[in-house]
Amino acid sequence: MSAESTHDLVAVPSLPELDDAVVEQAKGILAVMFAITPEEALLLMQAFAGQEFPTLGELAEHVVAVATEPPAGPDLARQRLTLLLFAEAGAAEVGAAEGGAA
């Protein structure tokens, strides 16, 4: 097999495939952080997509970004994801836990 034919076999992922990978990553993050199944994590994301984030892919990108960027460690990531997923109820719980008002 020549180098040219080998090059032709290498597929570049399309945009939907990249979105699928990010959604899978976000499902895994949520499943671990909240001790739920990946299927339950997908249901959570589907329930919240469309509110602040128009698509499931955009929500997944946000979940991945929030989970991977906090400098204060996993507790901050968990608090941020709680705020993201549970909006006002999550903000009130986090605020109360920190001794502040939501």
N, C-alpha and C positions, 0 to 999 in steps of 0.2 A: 504494500500500500504506500503510495507516495505521500509526501508532506502536504501537498495540496488537497488530496482527498481526505486526509486526516483532519485538516483544518475545516473542511466542509462539514464534518460530523459534529463539530463543537457548536452547540446551540447557545445563543445568547438569550437569557430569559426575557420574556416580554413583560410589559408593565403589569398586566394582571397577575402573572406568576410572581413578580416581585411583591405585589400587594398581598398575595396569598402567603408568602413567606413572612411578611411583617405581621399579618393576622395570626399566624401560627405562633410566632414569637410572643405576641401580646397575650394570646391564650395561655401559653406556658407561664408567663410572668404572673398573670392573675391567678392561675390555678395554684401556683406555689405560694403566693402571698396570702391568699384567702383560704387555702386548704380546700379547694373545690376541684371538680373534674374539669378537663379542658372543654367538655361539652357545656358545662354550666358557665364557664368563663365566656364561651361564645354567646350563650344566651344573654349574659349580662351586657356584653358589648353590643349585641343587636338591639337590646332594650334602650341603650343610651346613645347609640349612633343616631344622628338625625336631629338631636337637640342642639348641642354646641358644635358637633362635628358632622358634616353632611353625609359622609360615607363611613362605612365600617373600616375601610383602609386608612382614612384620616384619623379616626379614633385609635386604631391600632398603632399608628405611627406616634401618636401622642402618648399612649401608654408606655411604649418602648422608650421614648425620650425621657419621660418622667422617671421611669424605673432605673434608667442607666446614668442619669446625670447628677443625682443629689450628692453633695460633698459630705453630708453628715451621716451617711450610711443607710442601712436597710430600714431603720425605723422611720426616717424622713420619707423614704420612697413609699412605705406603706401608708403613712399619713396623707401624702399627696394623692395616692391612688384612691384612698377612701374619700377624699374630697371630690375627686374626679367622678367616681362612680355613684356616690351617694349624696351628692350635692349638699343641700342645706342640712339634712340629718347628719351627714358625715362631718360637716363643718362644725355643727353644734357639739358633737361628741369630741372631736379633736380639740376644739376650743376649751371645753370643760376639762378635758384631760390635761391641758397645758395651763389651766387656771385662768384662762381669759374668756372673753365673750366672743361668740361667733357673729 
